[in-house]
């Protein structure tokens, strides 16, 4: 019983808290302020901004809250997006050495943390899902990463498409999300942002809002 009207896109967003070497994570601010920011600006037609969650910067020990967050997108009662339209998970993470935004095309089935996560885990060459095969296995987003990057660049943002989300918690969460998305017929995308010292907060908030516009235009 499909609706005759245009489909609704519901975008759920996550960011991360602080971690070793990054005392203030810009993604915590972006995700915490996004609803208020887009409310003033006005949401793109047909787009619903769903949950906005800030995750602990941890791998294995933070899986329960991560899956509660992922599951919430597909089990919300009476949600338009659960039975019509598209659900997109949009994950933001920081790359403290970056000078521009990066749209991540894929995640790798490998956890090799350069420093312990916030719960003290420091895996080395560990498959995130052993039953997916070895640490070279990748999963790609089904969203058009190149097209999204080009559109953002035309809007004036310093942005690239990346094939390497690292091997730390960002990649760990992205791999779980992509696998979950495949199982439930939804979409997942990870975006790396620089520190606010490199690209200021206002520009990063505008970038996040522009990205929502682009996602809305895809459907």
C-alpha positions as CSV (number, residue, x, y, z in Angstrom):
1,X,0.0,0.0,0.0
2,X,2.4,2.7,-1.2
3,X,1.5,6.3,-0.9
4,X,0.9,8.3,-4.0
5,X,2.7,11.3,-2.7
6,X,6.5,11.9,-2.8
7,X,8.5,9.6,-0.6
8,X,9.9,10.9,2.6
9,X,13.6,10.7,3.4
10,X,14.4,10.4,7.0
11,X,18.0,11.2,8.0
12,X,19.4,10.0,11.3
13,X,22.6,11.6,12.4
14,X,25.5,10.6,14.7
15,X,28.7,12.3,15.9
16,X,31.3,11.4,18.5
17,X,32.4,12.6,21.9
18,X,36.0,13.5,22.8
19,X,38.8,11.0,22.5
20,X,42.6,10.8,23.0
21,X,44.2,13.8,21.5
22,X,40.9,15.6,20.7
23,X,39.5,17.2,23.8
24,X,36.6,18.9,21.9
25,X,35.1,16.9,19.1
26,X,33.5,19.2,16.5
27,X,31.0,16.5,15.5
28,X,29.5,16.6,19.0
29,X,28.7,20.3,18.4
30,X,27.5,19.8,14.9
31,X,25.1,16.9,15.8
32,X,24.0,18.7,19.0
33,X,23.1,21.9,17.2
34,X,21.9,20.5,13.9
35,X,18.1,20.4,14.6
36,X,18.1,24.0,15.8
37,X,20.3,25.1,12.9
38,X,18.2,23.6,10.2
39,X,14.9,24.7,11.9
40,X,16.0,28.3,11.4
41,X,17.1,27.6,7.8
42,X,14.1,25.4,6.9
43,X,14.4,21.7,6.1
44,X,14.5,20.6,2.4
45,X,11.1,19.5,1.1
46,X,10.5,15.8,1.7
47,X,13.2,15.4,4.3
48,X,12.7,14.6,8.0
49,X,15.6,15.0,10.4
50,X,15.3,12.1,12.7
51,X,17.4,11.2,15.7
52,X,20.7,13.1,16.4
53,X,22.9,11.0,18.7
54,X,26.4,11.6,20.0
55,X,28.3,8.3,20.5
56,X,31.1,7.4,22.8
57,X,34.4,7.2,20.9
58,X,34.7,3.5,21.5
59,X,34.5,0.3,19.5
60,X,33.5,-3.0,21.0
61,X,32.4,-1.6,24.3
62,X,30.0,0.8,22.7
63,X,28.2,-1.6,20.4
64,X,25.1,-1.9,22.5
65,X,24.2,1.8,22.3
66,X,25.3,1.9,18.7
67,X,22.8,-0.9,17.8
68,X,20.1,0.7,19.9
69,X,20.6,3.9,17.8
70,X,20.6,2.0,14.5
71,X,17.6,-0.1,15.4
72,X,15.6,2.9,16.5
73,X,15.5,4.0,12.8
74,X,13.6,0.9,11.7
75,X,11.4,0.2,14.7
76,X,9.9,3.5,15.4
77,X,6.1,3.0,15.5
78,X,3.9,4.9,13.1
79,X,7.0,6.3,11.4
80,X,6.5,7.3,7.8
81,X,10.0,6.3,7.0
82,X,9.6,2.8,8.4
83,X,7.1,1.8,5.6
84,X,7.6,4.3,2.9
85,X,10.5,6.4,1.7
86,X,14.2,6.1,2.4
87,X,16.1,6.0,5.7
88,X,19.6,7.3,5.7
89,X,22.2,7.1,8.4
90,X,24.6,10.0,8.3
91,X,27.7,9.6,10.5
92,X,30.1,12.5,11.3
93,X,33.6,11.9,12.6
94,X,36.6,14.2,13.0
95,X,40.0,13.8,11.3
96,X,42.1,16.2,13.3
97,X,44.8,16.3,10.6
98,X,42.4,17.1,7.8
99,X,42.2,20.5,6.0
100,X,38.9,19.7,4.2
101,X,35.8,17.6,4.5
102,X,35.8,14.0,3.2
103,X,32.9,11.9,2.0
104,X,33.9,8.3,2.8
105,X,33.0,5.8,0.1
106,X,33.8,2.7,2.1
107,X,34.8,1.0,5.4
108,X,37.2,-1.9,5.9
109,X,36.7,-5.0,8.0
110,X,39.7,-4.1,10.2
111,X,40.1,-2.6,13.6
112,X,43.7,-1.4,14.2
113,X,43.5,1.4,16.8
114,X,46.5,3.7,16.9
115,X,45.6,4.6,20.6
116,X,43.1,3.0,23.0
117,X,39.5,4.1,22.6
118,X,37.6,5.8,25.4
119,X,36.9,2.4,27.0
120,X,40.5,1.3,26.8
121,X,40.3,-1.1,23.8
122,X,43.3,-1.1,21.4
123,X,42.8,-3.9,18.8
124,X,45.5,-4.6,16.2
125,X,44.6,-6.2,12.8
126,X,41.3,-7.6,14.2
127,X,38.5,-8.4,11.8
128,X,35.4,-6.3,12.8
129,X,33.2,-9.2,11.6
130,X,35.2,-12.5,11.5
131,X,32.5,-14.1,9.4
132,X,32.8,-11.4,6.8
133,X,36.3,-12.7,5.9
134,X,39.6,-11.1,6.5
135,X,40.7,-7.6,7.3
136,X,40.9,-6.6,3.6
137,X,37.1,-7.0,3.1
138,X,35.4,-3.7,2.4
139,X,31.8,-2.5,2.3
140,X,30.8,0.5,0.2
141,X,28.0,3.0,0.6
142,X,25.2,2.7,-1.9
143,X,24.8,6.5,-2.0
144,X,26.6,8.3,-4.9
145,X,29.7,9.5,-3.0
146,X,31.3,11.1,-6.0
147,X,28.1,13.0,-7.0
148,X,27.6,14.2,-3.5
149,X,31.2,15.4,-3.3
150,X,31.0,17.3,-6.7
151,X,27.8,19.0,-5.7
152,X,29.3,20.1,-2.3
153,X,32.4,21.4,-4.2
154,X,30.2,23.4,-6.5
155,X,28.6,25.0,-3.4
156,X,32.1,26.2,-2.5
157,X,33.1,23.7,0.2
158,X,36.6,22.2,0.4
159,X,35.7,18.5,0.1
160,X,37.0,15.3,-1.4
161,X,35.8,11.7,-1.8
162,X,37.9,9.3,0.3
163,X,38.4,5.5,0.1
164,X,40.0,5.3,3.5
165,X,38.1,6.0,6.7
166,X,41.1,5.0,8.8
167,X,41.1,1.9,11.1
168,X,39.9,3.7,14.3
169,X,36.4,4.0,15.8
170,X,35.1,6.0,12.7
171,X,35.8,3.1,10.4
172,X,34.6,0.6,13.0
173,X,31.2,2.3,13.4
174,X,30.9,2.9,9.6
175,X,31.5,-0.8,8.9
176,X,28.8,-1.9,11.4
177,X,26.4,0.7,9.9
178,X,27.0,-0.3,6.3
179,X,26.4,-4.0,7.2
180,X,23.3,-3.1,9.1
181,X,22.1,-0.9,6.2
182,X,22.5,-3.7,3.8
183,X,20.5,-6.1,6.0
184,X,17.6,-3.6,6.4
185,X,17.5,-2.0,3.0
186,X,18.5,1.5,4.2
187,X,21.5,3.7,3.4
188,X,24.6,4.8,5.3
189,X,27.2,7.5,4.8
190,X,30.2,8.6,6.8
191,X,31.7,12.1,6.6
192,X,35.0,13.2,8.1
193,X,35.3,16.8,9.2
194,X,38.3,18.9,10.2
195,X,38.7,20.6,13.6
196,X,37.0,24.0,14.1
197,X,40.5,25.5,14.2
198,X,40.8,24.5,10.5
199,X,37.3,25.1,9.3
200,X,35.2,27.3,11.6
201,X,32.0,26.1,13.3
202,X,29.6,28.2,11.2
203,X,31.0,26.8,7.9
204,X,30.8,23.3,9.3
205,X,27.1,23.8,10.3
206,X,26.3,25.1,6.8
207,X,28.2,22.2,5.3
208,X,26.0,19.7,7.3
209,X,22.8,21.5,6.2
210,X,24.0,21.6,2.6
211,X,24.6,17.8,2.8
212,X,21.1,17.3,4.0
213,X,19.8,19.3,1.0
214,X,21.8,17.1,-1.4
215,X,20.5,13.9,0.3
216,X,17.0,15.1,-0.1
217,X,17.5,15.9,-3.8
218,X,18.6,12.3,-4.5
219,X,15.1,10.9,-4.0
